[in-house]
Amino acid sequence: MTRTTPAGTPLGDEFHVYDTTLRDGAQREGISYSVTDKIAVARLLDSLGVGFIEGGWPGALPKDTEFFHRAAAGELELRHAALVAFGSTRRAGTQAHDDPQVRALLDSQAPVVTLVAKSDRRHIERALRTDVAENCAMVADTVRFLVGEGRRVFLDAEHFFDGYAFDPDTSLRVLEAAAGAGADVVVLCDTNGGQLPTQLAETVTEVVARTGFRVGIHCQDDTGCAVANTVAAAQAGATHVQCTANGYGERAGNADLFPVIGNLATKLDMPVLPEGRLAELTRVSHAIAEIANLAPDTHQAYVGTSTFAHKAGLHASAIKVDPELYNHIDPARVGNGMRVLVTEMAGRASLELKGAELGMDLSDSPDAVTGAVRRVKELEARGWSFEAADASLELLLRREVAAAEGEQAPPDAPFELESYRVLLDHAQDGSVVSEATVKVHVGQERVIATAEGNGPVNALDAALRKALVPHLPWVESVELADYKVRILTDTHGTEAVTRVLVESRDGDQEWTTVGVHGSIVEASWLALCDALAFKAMRRDAVASRKS
C-alpha cells in the first residue's frame, strides 16, 4: 500500500500514523459525536495526512454502522488515509464466517480491519473464560477469514505489557497466532496505562527481537506518559503508532496525536506526514476540539495557544536576541506562533517584542518603553491584567509613544462621557429588568439615550450604542462576543475589586479589552470604552493608509 502527497511525492508504508479519535477517543467522558461530527473529524484528520483513521465499531454501535454506511456511499472521500473498522475476534466455539460481529466488519466495506484480542493469560481465563489455545484459535481464524476476504488486518493485543510481564509465552503466542494468519501489524497495547518509558521500550525491543514481527504501539495516559511511551516505542522499533486527537480517550486519555507527530517529525526527523502537512497540526487540533465541544488546551504541547507564549522579562530579553534561545522549535513549523505576554513581570525587552508583534517599532522610543513598563506595573499592581487583553495593551503603548513624542494620543473613547446611570427594577413577579441612561458628547452634540437589558452591563452597552450609532454608524458593527468577570480579592466582601474582560468583534477581527474597578459596572464600562477606542483607532489607521 502506498500513499501519495498532494504533490505526488510517495509516502511509503514504512511507518504508520494511526488515529483512533472516532473510536477510542470517543470514549472520553463528555464527548458524544454525531455521525456528521464523525465525518467532519475524519476529513480533518485526512487533511492532516494521517495514514489510518479508525472510524468505530460497526455492528456493535448503530451510530458507527451508519458512519461506515455513509462513508461507503461516497460521503467521505479520503485523499491520504485508509478507513479502518474496529471489532473483536470470533467468539469462542464458533466459526469466524458465522459470527455476526465479524460479518459486520466486512459489511462496513472498510479496507482495513483492526481486531482486538486478549493477550494477558489472566484476562483470557477470567474474562473470556476460555483457555489460551482457544483464544489463539479465535485470533488466527478471524484474521485468516478477513484476509481471505481481501482485508488488511491489524491486531490490537490488549493488556499486552501487563500480560507479558506475567506470562510472556502466552502473550507471544497471541502475536504469533495473528501474524501467522496474515496480520500485517501486531499492536502492543498498554491498556491500563501503567507503563513508564524505559520499561516499555525494553519490552518493545525484546518483542521485536524475539518475533521479527511488525510491531505497533497503543498507549493510555494513566501515568501521564502516553506520548513519551509512544515515542520511546518508536525509537525501540515500533513502526505503527496509535493516537487520538488532543489525547481524547477513556479515563486519563490516550497518547495525543499532535505531540506524538510533533516529536517524531521535529526531533527524530521521521517523515510521518506528507510534505507540507506538519504546519496543519495546530489548525486541525483546534478544529477537532470545536467539534468535540471542548475548549482547546491552551498549554498543549506544540499546538496550544500558550505553548510558545513568553511572560518572564528574562525570556523576552533572550528572545529579542534570538527566538530559538527560548523556543525548542520555530512555532511556524507546526502552524503555531510565538506570543509575548506583558504583565508585571515584563521588562523593556518584553514591551519592545510585544510592540513588534502589534506592528509597532519601539526600538527608537526608549522613553515610551520606559513609561509603558512603569504604567503596566502600576496598573497590574492594582488588578489590571494585559496578557489576555492585547487591545487595551496596544492602546496603552500607543498613548505612551504619543506622550513621549509630543503627538496626539488615541482618545479614551470616541466620545466624551458626561454621566451614566443604571437602575434595577425587581418586579413583584420576580422578574428583574435593568435600565441604563447615558449622557455623552459626540462631536459638538450632547446625546442622551436610555435602554433596557437583561443585566446592568447589557443595558449600559445597549444605551451607549443607541446614543452613538446615529453619529458613529460603525459602532453598530461592533458586537460583544464574550464577557468574563473575576473577583480579585475576597478580604473585603462586597468591596472586592473586580476585573472585567470584554471580547469584541466586527466581522473582520476580534479584540479583548480590560477594565478594573471596585464596581463591576464601572469595570465593565472601562472595558467597553477601550473596545470602542480600539476600533476607532484601527479605523483611523486604515483611513490614513488609504489616503
Secondary structure, DSSP 8 states (H G I E B T S, - for coil): --EE-TT--EE-SSSEEEE-TTTTGGGSTT----HHHHHHHHHHHHHHT-SEEEEE-TTT-HHHHHHHHHIIIII---SS-EEEEEEE---TTS-GGG-HHHHHHHHTT-SEEEEEEE-SHHHHHHTS-S-HHHHHHHHHHHHHHHHHTT-EEEEEEETHHHHHHH-HHHHHHHHHHHHHTT-SEEEEEETT----HHHHHHHHHHHHHHH---EEEEEB-TTS-HHHHHHHHHHHT--EEEEBGGG--STT-B-BHHHHHHHHHHTS----S-TT-GGGHHHHHHHHHHHTT----TT-TTT-TTTTEE-SHHHHHHHHH-GGGT-SS-GGGGT---EE--STT--HHHHHHHHHHTT---TT-HHHHHHHHHHHHHHHHTT---TT-HHHHHHHHHHHHHHHHT-----SSSSEEEEEEEEEEE-TTS-EEEEEEEEEEETTEEEEEEEEESSHHHHHHHHHHHHHTTT-GGGGG-EEEEEEEEE---SSGGG--EEEEEEEE-SS-EEEEEEEESSHHHHHHHHHHHHHHHHHHHHHHHHHHH-
